[in-house]
Amino acid sequence: MNKNKITLYFAAGILLLAVTLILSLLLGSTDISIAKALSALADGNTDDGNLRIFLYVRIPRITAAVFAGVALSVSGVLIQAVLANPMASPNIIGVNAGAGFAVILASSLLPNMLAFIPLAAFLGAVITCLLIFVIAKKTCSGRMTIILVGIAVTSILNAAISAVKTVFPNSVYNFTTFSVGGLGAVNISVLRIAVPVIVFFLLLVLFLSKDMDILCLGEETAFGLGMRVSLYRFIFLISASALAGCAVSFAGLLGFVGLVVPHIARRFVGTGHRLLVPLSAILGAEFVLLSDLFCRIIFRPYEIPVGILLSFVGGIFFIFLILMQRKGKHYD
């Protein structure tokens, strides 16, 4: 692939992300003056309205949008690679729902221990991801069958979430927003824990990107090249689960980011993960941040949860993807 084109794609993605970051700071349900906020910060005027919105609303929300987009998009890349299924993503096969159930359960049983929320989300995502992988391995199912199993698992977990919420009605603040995914009530305490974990696993995946390419050649070929296939699959599944779980811990059950973004990134840089992973991270951050900005300004002074827009766009994309896959080849 032409290196100049690749450089152009990355530069354009970074530039677009930077512009969206600036717009997200300036615009929202209430517009603020960054100049006045910075002036108040320099003067130590912590009661200034612009400064308070800037520090306690915009910065945490933008940080959450960026890292949720990065985590979910890279998680989608990993799951699609390990399951060899281009229609798999954290929300479709139930990873998000598993993390969400664990978050609800931990919030109900340990309401004053926020530090356990990301850990609980990680464990819920890991268990669900491993369950789907074992089912796929044991049954030798077709790719569409794996998706259907994932949808069934998601339905069961969503029912479990509703059951826990019924028993513990005050377990999660603004449960409706959590259930569809939203960034309006981001907790900075959770971000302090989740963001470093996301950064760590992103760097790990980037370091192992060549191994992911080998894994995607097929099990027999990977064995022939000396790869310990089971070990690397486990590492990638753990990484995907950690990324998705951390995103769910502060952004709720955001859907379809891990499906839409990897497909868009492949259009630009192909299937090589050395380029696919970082571009997916950039585009994922841009996708969620831009969607959240749109949800903040379209009905202002009111807002809608960003998960509603992402589900709408992602659902249409998923139907389109199924039609295109069926048109090209049959998996079952």
Phi and psi in degrees as GROMACS dihedral restraints (atoms count N, CA, C in turn):
[ dihedral_restraints ]
;  ai    aj    ak    al  type     phi  dphi    fc
    3     4     5     6     1   -61.7    20    10
    4     5     6     7     1   122.6    20    10
    6     7     8     9     1   -65.1    20    10
    7     8     9    10     1   -33.8    20    10
    9    10    11    12     1   -64.1    20    10
   10    11    12    13     1   -39.6    20    10
   12    13    14    15     1   -65.1    20    10
   13    14    15    16     1   -43.3    20    10
   15    16    17    18     1   -60.8    20    10
   16    17    18    19     1   -45.0    20    10
   18    19    20    21     1   -59.7    20    10
   19    20    21    22     1   -41.3    20    10
   21    22    23    24     1   -63.3    20    10
   22    23    24    25     1   -43.3    20    10
   24    25    26    27     1   -61.4    20    10
   25    26    27    28     1   -45.3    20    10
   27    28    29    30     1   -67.8    20    10
   28    29    30    31     1   -40.9    20    10
   30    31    32    33     1   -63.2    20    10
   31    32    33    34     1   -42.7    20    10
   33    34    35    36     1   -64.2    20    10
   34    35    36    37     1   -40.9    20    10
   36    37    38    39     1   -64.1    20    10
   37    38    39    40     1   -43.5    20    10
   39    40    41    42     1   -66.8    20    10
   40    41    42    43     1   -41.3    20    10
   42    43    44    45     1   -63.7    20    10
   43    44    45    46     1   -45.2    20    10
   45    46    47    48     1   -62.6    20    10
   46    47    48    49     1   -39.1    20    10
   48    49    50    51     1   -64.5    20    10
   49    50    51    52     1   -41.8    20    10
   51    52    53    54     1   -63.1    20    10
   52    53    54    55     1   -42.7    20    10
   54    55    56    57     1   -62.8    20    10
   55    56    57    58     1   -43.0    20    10
   57    58    59    60     1   -65.9    20    10
   58    59    60    61     1   -36.3    20    10
   60    61    62    63     1   -60.1    20    10
   61    62    63    64     1   -45.3    20    10
   63    64    65    66     1   -64.0    20    10
   64    65    66    67     1   -45.1    20    10
   66    67    68    69     1   -62.8    20    10
   67    68    69    70     1   -37.4    20    10
   69    70    71    72     1   -67.4    20    10
   70    71    72    73     1   -30.7    20    10
   72    73    74    75     1   -70.9    20    10
   73    74    75    76     1   -37.4    20    10
   75    76    77    78     1   -84.6    20    10
   76    77    78    79     1   -37.2    20    10
   78    79    80    81     1  -108.1    20    10
   79    80    81    82     1   156.9    20    10
   81    82    83    84     1   170.3    20    10
   82    83    84    85     1  -163.1    20    10
   84    85    86    87     1   -63.2    20    10
   85    86    87    88     1   -25.3    20    10
   87    88    89    90     1  -132.0    20    10
   88    89    90    91     1   123.8    20    10
   90    91    92    93     1   -77.2    20    10
   91    92    93    94     1   144.2    20    10
   93    94    95    96     1  -129.2    20    10
   94    95    96    97     1   161.9    20    10
   96    97    98    99     1  -100.4    20    10
   97    98    99   100     1   113.6    20    10
   99   100   101   102     1   -64.0    20    10
  100   101   102   103     1   -36.8    20    10
  102   103   104   105     1   -60.9    20    10
  103   104   105   106     1   -44.4    20    10
  105   106   107   108     1   -67.5    20    10
  106   107   108   109     1   -36.7    20    10
  108   109   110   111     1   -64.9    20    10
  109   110   111   112     1   -44.0    20    10
  111   112   113   114     1   -67.5    20    10
  112   113   114   115     1   -36.3    20    10
  114   115   116   117     1   -64.7    20    10
  115   116   117   118     1   -42.5    20    10
  117   118   119   120     1   -64.9    20    10
  118   119   120   121     1   -37.0    20    10
  120   121   122   123     1   -64.2    20    10
  121   122   123   124     1   -42.3    20    10
  123   124   125   126     1   -64.9    20    10
  124   125   126   127     1   -34.6    20    10
  126   127   128   129     1   -84.3    20    10
  127   128   129   130     1    -8.1    20    10
  129   130   131   132     1    75.2    20    10
  130   131   132   133     1    20.9    20    10
  132   133   134   135     1   -86.8    20    10
  133   134   135   136     1    83.9    20    10
  135   136   137   138     1   -74.0    20    10
  136   137   138   139     1    -7.5    20    10
  138   139   140   141     1   -89.8    20    10
  139   140   141   142     1    -4.9    20    10
  141   142   143   144     1   -64.0    20    10
  142   143   144   145     1   131.3    20    10
  144   145   146   147     1   -62.9    20    10
  145   146   147   148     1   -42.1    20    10
  147   148   149   150     1   -60.2    20    10
  148   149   150   151     1   -43.1    20    10
  150   151   152   153     1   -66.9    20    10
  151   152   153   154     1   -41.8    20    10
  153   154   155   156     1   -65.0    20    10
  154   155   156   157     1   -42.8    20    10
  156   157   158   159     1   -64.4    20    10
  157   158   159   160     1   -41.3    20    10
  159   160   161   162     1   -62.1    20    10
  160   161   162   163     1   -47.1    20    10
  162   163   164   165     1   -80.6    20    10
  163   164   165   166     1   -40.3    20    10
  165   166   167   168     1  -104.5    20    10
  166   167   168   169     1    -7.8    20    10
  168   169   170   171     1  -121.0    20    10
  169   170   171   172     1   -59.5    20    10
  171   172   173   174     1   -67.8    20    10
  172   173   174   175     1   -50.4    20    10
  174   175   176   177     1   -60.7    20    10
  175   176   177   178     1   -50.1    20    10
  177   178   179   180     1   -62.1    20    10
  178   179   180   181     1   -38.3    20    10
  180   181   182   183     1   -68.7    20    10
  181   182   183   184     1   -42.9    20    10
  183   184   185   186     1   -65.3    20    10
  184   185   186   187     1   -42.1    20    10
  186   187   188   189     1   -60.0    20    10
  187   188   189   190     1   -43.8    20    10
  189   190   191   192     1   -64.3    20    10
  190   191   192   193     1   -42.3    20    10
  192   193   194   195     1   -62.8    20    10
  193   194   195   196     1   -45.1    20    10
  195   196   197   198     1   -62.9    20    10
  196   197   198   199     1   -49.5    20    10
  198   199   200   201     1   -76.7    20    10
  199   200   201   202     1   -27.8    20    10
  201   202   203   204     1   -65.6    20    10
  202   203   204   205     1   -43.0    20    10
  204   205   206   207     1   -63.0    20    10
  205   206   207   208     1   -44.0    20    10
  207   208   209   210     1   -61.4    20    10
  208   209   210   211     1   -49.9    20    10
  210   211   212   213     1   -63.8    20    10
  211   212   213   214     1   -47.0    20    10
  213   214   215   216     1   -70.8    20    10
  214   215   216   217     1   -37.8    20    10
  216   217   218   219     1   -68.6    20    10
  217   218   219   220     1   -44.1    20    10
  219   220   221   222     1   -68.6    20    10
  220   221   222   223     1   -36.6    20    10
  222   223   224   225     1   -59.8    20    10
  223   224   225   226     1   -40.5    20    10
  225   226   227   228     1   -62.9    20    10
  226   227   228   229     1   -41.5    20    10
  228   229   230   231     1   -58.9    20    10
  229   230   231   232     1   -45.4    20    10
  231   232   233   234     1   -65.6    20    10
  232   233   234   235     1   -45.6    20    10
  234   235   236   237     1   -65.2    20    10
  235   236   237   238     1   -41.1    20    10
  237   238   239   240     1   -63.4    20    10
  238   239   240   241     1   -35.8    20    10
  240   241   242   243     1   -71.3    20    10
  241   242   243   244     1   -46.7    20    10
  243   244   245   246     1   -68.4    20    10
  244   245   246   247     1   -42.0    20    10
  246   247   248   249     1   -85.6    20    10
  247   248   249   250     1    -4.1    20    10
  249   250   251   252     1    51.4    20    10
  250   251   252   253     1    43.6    20    10
  252   253   254   255     1  -136.6    20    10
  253   254   255   256     1   110.4    20    10
  255   256   257   258     1   -70.3    20    10
  256   257   258   259     1    -9.5    20    10
  258   259   260   261     1  -101.7    20    10
  259   260   261   262     1     5.3    20    10
  261   262   263   264     1   -84.5    20    10
  262   263   264   265     1   148.4    20    10
  264   265   266   267     1  -161.5    20    10
  265   266   267   268     1   164.2    20    10
  267   268   269   270     1   -56.7    20    10
  268   269   270   271     1   -38.2    20    10
  270   271   272   273     1   -80.9    20    10
  271   272   273   274     1   -30.8    20    10
  273   274   275   276     1   -73.6    20    10
  274   275   276   277     1   -40.0    20    10
  276   277   278   279     1   -92.1    20    10
  277   278   279   280     1     4.9    20    10
  279   280   281   282     1    98.6    20    10
  280   281   282   283     1     1.7    20    10
  282   283   284   285     1   -64.0    20    10
  283   284   285   286     1   -44.9    20    10
  285   286   287   288     1   -61.3    20    10
  286   287   288   289     1   -42.5    20    10
  288   289   290   291     1   -65.4    20    10
  289   290   291   292     1   -38.0    20    10
  291   292   293   294     1   -63.2    20    10
  292   293   294   295     1   -42.6    20    10
  294   295   296   297     1   -64.9    20    10
  295   296   297   298     1   -41.7    20    10
  297   298   299   300     1   -62.5    20    10
  298   299   300   301     1   -41.4    20    10
  300   301   302   303     1   -62.7    20    10
  301   302   303   304     1   -42.7    20    10
  303   304   305   306     1   -64.3    20    10
  304   305   306   307     1   -38.8    20    10
  306   307   308   309     1   -63.2    20    10
  307   308   309   310     1   -46.8    20    10
  309   310   311   312     1   -60.8    20    10
  310   311   312   313     1   -44.0    20    10
  312   313   314   315     1   -65.8    20    10
  313   314   315   316     1   -44.8    20    10
  315   316   317   318     1   -65.5    20    10
  316   317   318   319     1   -39.5    20    10
  318   319   320   321     1   -65.2    20    10
  319   320   321   322     1   -30.4    20    10
  321   322   323   324     1   -78.0    20    10
  322   323   324   325     1   -42.7    20    10
  324   325   326   327     1   -87.2    20    10
  325   326   327   328     1   -28.3    20    10
  327   328   329   330     1  -129.3    20    10
  328   329   330   331     1    64.8    20    10
  330   331   332   333     1   -64.5    20    10
  331   332   333   334     1   -22.5    20    10
  333   334   335   336     1  -104.8    20    10
  334   335   336   337     1    15.0    20    10
  336   337   338   339     1  -125.0    20    10
  337   338   339   340     1    75.2    20    10
  339   340   341   342     1   -63.2    20    10
  340   341   342   343     1   -24.6    20    10
  342   343   344   345     1   -63.6    20    10
  343   344   345   346     1   -22.5    20    10
  345   346   347   348     1   -83.7    20    10
  346   347   348   349     1   -12.0    20    10
  348   349   350   351     1   -62.0    20    10
  349   350   351   352     1   -52.0    20    10
  351   352   353   354     1   -61.5    20    10
  352   353   354   355     1   -37.3    20    10
  354   355   356   357     1   -64.2    20    10
  355   356   357   358     1   -43.3    20    10
  357   358   359   360     1   -63.1    20    10
  358   359   360   361     1   -42.5    20    10
  360   361   362   363     1   -61.9    20    10
  361   362   363   364     1   -41.0    20    10
  363   364   365   366     1   -62.2    20    10
  364   365   366   367     1   -47.3    20    10
  366   367   368   369     1   -64.1    20    10
  367   368   369   370     1   -41.8    20    10
  369   370   371   372     1   -62.5    20    10
  370   371   372   373     1   -41.5    20    10
  372   373   374   375     1   -67.0    20    10
  373   374   375   376     1   -42.1    20    10
  375   376   377   378     1   -61.8    20    10
  376   377   378   379     1   -48.8    20    10
  378   379   380   381     1   -60.8    20    10
  379   380   381   382     1   -44.0    20    10
  381   382   383   384     1   -65.3    20    10
  382   383   384   385     1   -44.6    20    10
  384   385   386   387     1   -62.7    20    10
  385   386   387   388     1   -44.2    20    10
  387   388   389   390     1   -64.9    20    10
  388   389   390   391     1   -37.0    20    10
  390   391   392   393     1   -61.4    20    10
  391   392   393   394     1   -47.0    20    10
  393   394   395   396     1   -63.7    20    10
  394   395   396   397     1   -40.9    20    10
  396   397   398   399     1   -65.3    20    10
  397   398   399   400     1   -41.2    20    10
  399   400   401   402     1   -64.5    20    10
  400   401   402   403     1   -42.5    20    10
  402   403   404   405     1   -60.8    20    10
  403   404   405   406     1   -44.3    20    10
  405   406   407   408     1   -63.2    20    10
  406   407   408   409     1   -38.8    20    10
  408   409   410   411     1   -71.1    20    10
  409   410   411   412     1   -45.1    20    10
  411   412   413   414     1   -71.5    20    10
  412   413   414   415     1   -37.5    20    10
  414   415   416   417     1   -91.8    20    10
  415   416   417   418     1   -11.0    20    10
  417   418   419   420     1    51.3    20    10
  418   419   420   421     1    39.8    20    10
  420   421   422   423     1   -73.3    20    10
  421   422   423   424     1   156.9    20    10
  423   424   425   426     1   -69.8    20    10
  424   425   426   427     1   166.9    20    10
  426   427   428   429     1   -64.1    20    10
  427   428   429   430     1   -38.6    20    10
  429   430   431   432     1   -68.8    20    10
  430   431   432   433     1   -31.8    20    10
  432   433   434   435     1   -64.9    20    10
  433   434   435   436     1   -39.0    20    10
  435   436   437   438     1   -61.3    20    10
  436   437   438   439     1   -41.5    20    10
  438   439   440   441     1   -61.9    20    10
  439   440   441   442     1   -42.6    20    10
  441   442   443   444     1   -65.2    20    10
  442   443   444   445     1   -40.8    20    10
  444   445   446   447     1   -60.7    20    10
  445   446   447   448     1   -43.5    20    10
  447   448   449   450     1   -61.0    20    10
  448   449   450   451     1   -40.3    20    10
  450   451   452   453     1   -64.1    20    10
  451   452   453   454     1   -40.1    20    10
  453   454   455   456     1   -64.8    20    10
  454   455   456   457     1   -43.4    20    10
  456   457   458   459     1   -63.1    20    10
  457   458   459   460     1   -41.6    20    10
  459   460   461   462     1   -59.3    20    10
  460   461   462   463     1   -42.7    20    10
  462   463   464   465     1   -62.3    20    10
  463   464   465   466     1   -42.9    20    10
  465   466   467   468     1   -63.2    20    10
  466   467   468   469     1   -45.0    20    10
  468   469   470   471     1   -67.4    20    10
  469   470   471   472     1   -37.7    20    10
  471   472   473   474     1   -63.9    20    10
  472   473   474   475     1   -37.1    20    10
  474   475   476   477     1   -64.8    20    10
  475   476   477   478     1   -39.8    20    10
  477   478   479   480     1   -64.5    20    10
  478   479   480   481     1   -39.7    20    10
  480   481   482   483     1   -59.7    20    10
  481   482   483   484     1   -46.4    20    10
  483   484   485   486     1   -63.1    20    10
  484   485   486   487     1   -37.5    20    10
  486   487   488   489     1   -65.2    20    10
  487   488   489   490     1   -46.0    20    10
  489   490   491   492     1   -63.1    20    10
  490   491   492   493     1   -40.4    20    10
  492   493   494   495     1   -64.7    20    10
  493   494   495   496     1   -33.5    20    10
  495   496   497   498     1   -68.1    20    10
  496   497   498   499     1   -41.4    20    10
  498   499   500   501     1   -73.5    20    10
  499   500   501   502     1   -38.5    20    10
  501   502   503   504     1  -119.0    20    10
  502   503   504   505     1    78.8    20    10
  504   505   506   507     1   -63.6    20    10
  505   506   507   508     1   -21.0    20    10
  507   508   509   510     1  -105.2    20    10
  508   509   510   511     1    20.0    20    10
  510   511   512   513     1   -68.7    20    10
  511   512   513   514     1   -36.6    20    10
  513   514   515   516     1  -130.5    20    10
  514   515   516   517     1   126.8    20    10
  516   517   518   519     1   -67.1    20    10
  517   518   519   520     1   132.2    20    10
  519   520   521   522     1    55.6    20    10
  520   521   522   523     1    63.2    20    10
  522   523   524   525     1   -61.7    20    10
  523   524   525   526     1   -33.7    20    10
  525   526   527   528     1   -60.4    20    10
  526   527   528   529     1   -44.3    20    10
  528   529   530   531     1   -65.3    20    10
  529   530   531   532     1   -40.6    20    10
  531   532   533   534     1   -61.6    20    10
  532   533   534   535     1   -40.4    20    10
  534   535   536   537     1   -68.7    20    10
  535   536   537   538     1   -27.0    20    10
  537   538   539   540     1  -103.4    20    10
  538   539   540   541     1   -16.9    20    10
  540   541   542   543     1    98.8    20    10
  541   542   543   544     1   122.6    20    10
  543   544   545   546     1  -161.7    20    10
  544   545   546   547     1   162.5    20    10
  546   547   548   549     1  -122.6    20    10
  547   548   549   550     1     9.9    20    10
  549   550   551   552     1   -73.5    20    10
  550   551   552   553     1   -19.9    20    10
  552   553   554   555     1  -126.8    20    10
  553   554   555   556     1    44.7    20    10
  555   556   557   558     1   -66.1    20    10
  556   557   558   559     1   134.1    20    10
  558   559   560   561     1   -98.4    20    10
  559   560   561   562     1   117.8    20    10
  561   562   563   564     1   -62.7    20    10
  562   563   564   565     1   -27.8    20    10
  564   565   566   567     1   -64.2    20    10
  565   566   567   568     1   -40.0    20    10
  567   568   569   570     1   -70.8    20    10
  568   569   570   571     1   -37.5    20    10
  570   571   572   573     1   -60.7    20    10
  571   572   573   574     1   -37.9    20    10
  573   574   575   576     1   -61.2    20    10
  574   575   576   577     1   -29.3    20    10
  576   577   578   579     1   -88.6    20    10
  577   578   579   580     1   -44.0    20    10
  579   580   581   582     1   -73.6    20    10
  580   581   582   583     1   -40.5    20    10
  582   583   584   585     1   -60.9    20    10
  583   584   585   586     1   -47.7    20    10
  585   586   587   588     1   -59.9    20    10
  586   587   588   589     1   -34.6    20    10
  588   589   590   591     1   -66.1    20    10
  589   590   591   592     1   -42.3    20    10
  591   592   593   594     1   -61.4    20    10
  592   593   594   595     1   -44.7    20    10
  594   595   596   597     1   -61.7    20    10
  595   596   597   598     1   -43.8    20    10
  597   598   599   600     1   -59.6    20    10
  598   599   600   601     1   -49.7    20    10
  600   601   602   603     1   -71.9    20    10
  601   602   603   604     1   -29.3    20    10
  603   604   605   606     1   -63.6    20    10
  604   605   606   607     1   -45.2    20    10
  606   607   608   609     1   -64.2    20    10
  607   608   609   610     1   -38.5    20    10
  609   610   611   612     1   -62.2    20    10
  610   611   612   613     1   -44.7    20    10
  612   613   614   615     1   -65.5    20    10
  613   614   615   616     1   -41.0    20    10
  615   616   617   618     1   -61.4    20    10
  616   617   618   619     1   -40.2    20    10
  618   619   620   621     1   -64.9    20    10
  619   620   621   622     1   -33.0    20    10
  621   622   623   624     1  -100.9    20    10
  622   623   624   625     1    18.0    20    10
  624   625   626   627     1   -62.1    20    10
  625   626   627   628     1   -37.4    20    10
  627   628   629   630     1   -65.8    20    10
  628   629   630   631     1   -36.3    20    10
  630   631   632   633     1   -65.7    20    10
  631   632   633   634     1   -33.1    20    10
  633   634   635   636     1   -66.5    20    10
  634   635   636   637     1   -37.2    20    10
  636   637   638   639     1   -61.8    20    10
  637   638   639   640     1   -41.9    20    10
  639   640   641   642     1   -64.5    20    10
  640   641   642   643     1   -42.3    20    10
  642   643   644   645     1   -60.2    20    10
  643   644   645   646     1   -36.4    20    10
  645   646   647   648     1   -73.2    20    10
  646   647   648   649     1    -9.8    20    10
  648   649   650   651     1   -73.9    20    10
  649   650   651   652     1   -13.8    20    10
  651   652   653   654     1   117.0    20    10
  652   653   654   655     1   152.8    20    10
  654   655   656   657     1   -61.9    20    10
  655   656   657   658     1   -46.4    20    10
  657   658   659   660     1   -64.8    20    10
  658   659   660   661     1   -43.4    20    10
  660   661   662   663     1   -63.5    20    10
  661   662   663   664     1   -42.7    20    10
  663   664   665   666     1   -62.7    20    10
  664   665   666   667     1   -41.5    20    10
  666   667   668   669     1   -61.1    20    10
  667   668   669   670     1   -42.7    20    10
  669   670   671   672     1   -62.5    20    10
  670   671   672   673     1   -28.0    20    10
  672   673   674   675     1   -89.6    20    10
  673   674   675   676     1     6.3    20    10
  675   676   677   678     1    88.5    20    10
  676   677   678   679     1    11.2    20    10
  678   679   680   681     1   -80.0    20    10
  679   680   681   682     1   139.0    20    10
  681   682   683   684     1   -84.5    20    10
  682   683   684   685     1    87.7    20    10
  684   685   686   687     1   -58.7    20    10
  685   686   687   688     1   -47.5    20    10
  687   688   689   690     1   -60.6    20    10
  688   689   690   691     1   -40.4    20    10
  690   691   692   693     1   -64.6    20    10
  691   692   693   694     1   -46.9    20    10
  693   694   695   696     1   -69.5    20    10
  694   695   696   697     1   -35.9    20    10
  696   697   698   699     1   -60.2    20    10
  697   698   699   700     1   -43.9    20    10
  699   700   701   702     1   -62.2    20    10
  700   701   702   703     1   -44.3    20    10
  702   703   704   705     1   -60.5    20    10
  703   704   705   706     1   -44.0    20    10
  705   706   707   708     1   -70.0    20    10
  706   707   708   709     1   -36.0    20    10
  708   709   710   711     1   -67.8    20    10
  709   710   711   712     1   -40.9    20    10
  711   712   713   714     1   -62.3    20    10
  712   713   714   715     1   -42.5    20    10
  714   715   716   717     1   -63.3    20    10
  715   716   717   718     1   -45.4    20    10
  717   718   719   720     1   -61.1    20    10
  718   719   720   721     1   -41.8    20    10
  720   721   722   723     1   -67.3    20    10
  721   722   723   724     1   -41.2    20    10
  723   724   725   726     1   -63.5    20    10
  724   725   726   727     1   -44.0    20    10
  726   727   728   729     1   -63.7    20    10
  727   728   729   730     1   -49.4    20    10
  729   730   731   732     1   -65.3    20    10
  730   731   732   733     1   -41.8    20    10
  732   733   734   735     1   -62.3    20    10
  733   734   735   736     1   -42.9    20    10
  735   736   737   738     1   -62.8    20    10
  736   737   738   739     1   -40.6    20    10
  738   739   740   741     1   -62.8    20    10
  739   740   741   742     1   -43.3    20    10
  741   742   743   744     1   -64.6    20    10
  742   743   744   745     1   -33.5    20    10
  744   745   746   747     1   -60.9    20    10
  745   746   747   748     1   -27.9    20    10
  747   748   749   750     1  -121.7    20    10
  748   749   750   751     1   -15.8    20    10
  750   751   752   753     1  -112.0    20    10
  751   752   753   754     1    -3.6    20    10
  753   754   755   756     1    77.8    20    10
  754   755   756   757     1  -163.1    20    10
  756   757   758   759     1   -87.8    20    10
  757   758   759   760     1    62.8    20    10
  759   760   761   762     1   -64.3    20    10
  760   761   762   763     1   135.7    20    10
  762   763   764   765     1  -114.2    20    10
  763   764   765   766     1   151.2    20    10
  765   766   767   768     1    73.8    20    10
  766   767   768   769     1    -3.3    20    10
  768   769   770   771     1   -61.9    20    10
  769   770   771   772     1   -43.9    20    10
  771   772   773   774     1   -71.1    20    10
  772   773   774   775     1   -10.6    20    10
  774   775   776   777     1   -94.9    20    10
  775   776   777   778     1   -49.6    20    10
  777   778   779   780     1   -70.1    20    10
  778   779   780   781     1   -49.1    20    10
  780   781   782   783     1   -63.7    20    10
  781   782   783   784     1   -46.9    20    10
  783   784   785   786     1   -58.7    20    10
  784   785   786   787     1   -35.6    20    10
  786   787   788   789     1   -67.7    20    10
  787   788   789   790     1   -39.8    20    10
  789   790   791   792     1   -64.8    20    10
  790   791   792   793     1   -43.2    20    10
  792   793   794   795     1   -63.3    20    10
  793   794   795   796     1   -38.3    20    10
  795   796   797   798     1   -63.5    20    10
  796   797   798   799     1   -29.5    20    10
  798   799   800   801     1   -62.6    20    10
  799   800   801   802     1   -28.1    20    10
  801   802   803   804     1   -94.9    20    10
  802   803   804   805     1   -42.5    20    10
  804   805   806   807     1  -120.3    20    10
  805   806   807   808     1     3.4    20    10
  807   808   809   810     1    81.1    20    10
  808   809   810   811     1  -158.6    20    10
  810   811   812   813     1  -100.2    20    10
  811   812   813   814     1    -5.1    20    10
  813   814   815   816     1   -66.9    20    10
  814   815   816   817     1   123.1    20    10
  816   817   818   819     1   -74.3    20    10
  817   818   819   820     1   -17.5    20    10
  819   820   821   822     1   -61.3    20    10
  820   821   822   823     1   -31.8    20    10
  822   823   824   825     1  -102.8    20    10
  823   824   825   826     1   -32.4    20    10
  825   826   827   828     1   -65.2    20    10
  826   827   828   829     1   -41.7    20    10
  828   829   830   831     1   -64.1    20    10
  829   830   831   832     1   -52.3    20    10
  831   832   833   834     1   -65.8    20    10
  832   833   834   835     1   -36.7    20    10
  834   835   836   837     1   -68.6    20    10
  835   836   837   838     1   -37.7    20    10
  837   838   839   840     1   -62.2    20    10
  838   839   840   841     1   -38.6    20    10
  840   841   842   843     1   -63.0    20    10
  841   842   843   844     1   -44.3    20    10
  843   844   845   846     1   -65.2    20    10
  844   845   846   847     1   -47.9    20    10
  846   847   848   849     1   -68.4    20    10
  847   848   849   850     1   -33.9    20    10
  849   850   851   852     1   -64.2    20    10
  850   851   852   853     1   -44.8    20    10
  852   853   854   855     1   -60.5    20    10
  853   854   855   856     1   -43.4    20    10
  855   856   857   858     1   -64.4    20    10
  856   857   858   859     1   -42.5    20    10
  858   859   860   861     1   -61.5    20    10
  859   860   861   862     1   -49.6    20    10
  861   862   863   864     1   -70.4    20    10
  862   863   864   865     1   -42.0    20    10
  864   865   866   867     1   -63.8    20    10
  865   866   867   868     1   -44.4    20    10
  867   868   869   870     1   -67.2    20    10
  868   869   870   871     1   -39.5    20    10
  870   871   872   873     1   -63.7    20    10
  871   872   873   874     1   -41.3    20    10
  873   874   875   876     1   -66.4    20    10
  874   875   876   877     1   -40.3    20    10
  876   877   878   879     1   -61.1    20    10
  877   878   879   880     1   -43.4    20    10
  879   880   881   882     1   -61.1    20    10
  880   881   882   883     1   -43.2    20    10
  882   883   884   885     1   -67.9    20    10
  883   884   885   886     1   -24.7    20    10
  885   886   887   888     1   -80.6    20    10
  886   887   888   889     1   -28.4    20    10
  888   889   890   891     1  -107.2    20    10
  889   890   891   892     1   -19.8    20    10
  891   892   893   894     1   -68.6    20    10
  892   893   894   895     1   -34.9    20    10
  894   895   896   897     1  -116.0    20    10
  895   896   897   898     1    20.9    20    10
  897   898   899   900     1   -61.8    20    10
  898   899   900   901     1   146.2    20    10
  900   901   902   903     1   -81.2    20    10
  901   902   903   904     1     8.5    20    10
  903   904   905   906     1   -96.0    20    10
  904   905   906   907     1   161.8    20    10
  906   907   908   909     1  -128.5    20    10
  907   908   909   910     1   155.0    20    10
  909   910   911   912     1  -119.5    20    10
  910   911   912   913     1   147.5    20    10
  912   913   914   915     1   -60.3    20    10
  913   914   915   916     1   138.5    20    10
  915   916   917   918     1   -63.5    20    10
  916   917   918   919     1   -26.3    20    10
  918   919   920   921     1   -61.3    20    10
  919   920   921   922     1   -28.0    20    10
  921   922   923   924     1   -64.9    20    10
  922   923   924   925     1   -47.7    20    10
  924   925   926   927     1   -65.4    20    10
  925   926   927   928     1   -43.1    20    10
  927   928   929   930     1   -63.4    20    10
  928   929   930   931     1   -38.1    20    10
  930   931   932   933     1   -67.6    20    10
  931   932   933   934     1   -38.1    20    10
  933   934   935   936     1   -64.2    20    10
  934   935   936   937     1   -50.6    20    10
  936   937   938   939     1   -66.0    20    10
  937   938   939   940     1   -45.1    20    10
  939   940   941   942     1   -66.1    20    10
  940   941   942   943     1   -37.5    20    10
  942   943   944   945     1   -62.5    20    10
  943   944   945   946     1   -43.8    20    10
  945   946   947   948     1   -62.6    20    10
  946   947   948   949     1   -42.8    20    10
  948   949   950   951     1   -64.4    20    10
  949   950   951   952     1   -39.0    20    10
  951   952   953   954     1   -64.1    20    10
  952   953   954   955     1   -43.5    20    10
  954   955   956   957     1   -62.3    20    10
  955   956   957   958     1   -43.6    20    10
  957   958   959   960     1   -60.7    20    10
  958   959   960   961     1   -41.7    20    10
  960   961   962   963     1   -65.2    20    10
  961   962   963   964     1   -41.0    20    10
  963   964   965   966     1   -61.6    20    10
  964   965   966   967     1   -43.7    20    10
  966   967   968   969     1   -63.2    20    10
  967   968   969   970     1   -41.0    20    10
  969   970   971   972     1   -69.0    20    10
  970   971   972   973     1   -39.2    20    10
  972   973   974   975     1   -66.2    20    10
  973   974   975   976     1   -41.2    20    10
  975   976   977   978     1   -66.0    20    10
  976   977   978   979     1   -34.6    20    10
  978   979   980   981     1   -69.4    20    10
  979   980   981   982     1   -35.6    20    10
  981   982   983   984     1   -84.1    20    10
  982   983   984   985     1   -43.3    20    10
  984   985   986   987     1  -162.2    20    10
  985   986   987   988     1   163.1    20    10
  987   988   989   990     1  -104.7    20    10
  988   989   990   991     1   133.2    20    10
  990   991   992   993     1   -98.0    20    10
  991   992   993   994     1   -23.8    20    10
